[in-house]
Amino acid sequence: DAGITQSPRHKVTETGTPVTLRCHQTENHRYMYWYRQDPGHGLRLIHYSYGVKDTDKGEVSDGYSVSRSKTEDFLLTLESATSSQTSVYFCAIGLGTDTQYFGPGTRLTVL
Amino acid sequence: GQQLNQSPQSMFIQEGEDVSMNCTSSSIFNTWLWYKQDPGEGPVLLIALYKAGELTSNGRLTAQFGITRKDSFLNISASIPSDVGIYFCAGRNRDDKIIFGKGTRLHILP
């Protein structure tokens, strides 16, 4: 497995609270991605990064922000969590744009 | 936006049978990827295909990059219980974006 960790692995929070998920890699890969996975929708891209401080939106970016101040860390923030953001969140990394390696996931429940 | 149509959505097979699943699109892709996801874990890359017509194997798994660049196939031979899981195809398009299919859930009957 690629050296990718996600923290926390599980979180329960209340509607309206901010939440930050962390993705950490030890592979020195340039590209990092955040996805959410929901039944019936597969994997949907939230945001991605193509370098330190270089980020862009994916298809479901509303309500999420990201930051990448170091190569190894990519943070996903839910500014004000809503129940519709209950999901499993996956981080992925890639040396180039042609393959991605996934982390173990974070299960987030918003009550 | 671009979509990948992955089929079948689910399969029920007997242990020892061969499995075939595919991914199609109306658009051209430059790379095809196949992943497997076990419950509670992240998808794991099985096979990557980079050239039209390419046929690549990984143990009992074989995948092909379609000649038209609009499809890809994954075959699993002589299935075993640990093959159970969700298989995802993904394609890299001309904009260098990776698009995922919705997955094929494989069940193996005892």
Contacts between the chains, C-beta under 8 A, distances in Angstrom:
chain1	res1	chain2	res2	distance
A	1	B	44	7.4
A	40	B	102	7.5
A	41	B	102	7.3
A	42	B	88	7.1
A	42	B	100	5.3
A	42	B	101	6.6
A	42	B	102	4.0
A	42	B	103	5.8
A	43	B	43	7.5
A	43	B	88	7.0
A	43	B	100	4.4
A	45	B	97	7.9
A	59	B	1	6.7
A	90	B	42	5.4
A	90	B	43	7.5
A	92	B	42	7.9
A	97	B	92	6.3
A	97	B	96	4.2
A	97	B	98	7.3
A	98	B	30	7.7
A	98	B	31	4.6
A	98	B	48	7.2
A	98	B	50	7.0
A	98	B	92	5.5
A	99	B	31	7.4
A	99	B	33	6.3
A	99	B	45	6.4
A	99	B	48	5.4
A	100	B	33	7.6
A	100	B	45	7.5
A	100	B	90	7.6
A	100	B	98	6.1
A	101	B	45	6.2
A	102	B	35	7.6
A	102	B	42	3.6
A	102	B	43	4.8
A	102	B	44	7.2
A	103	B	42	5.4
A	104	B	41	6.0
A	104	B	42	5.2
A	105	B	40	7.6
A	105	B	41	7.0
A	105	B	42	5.2
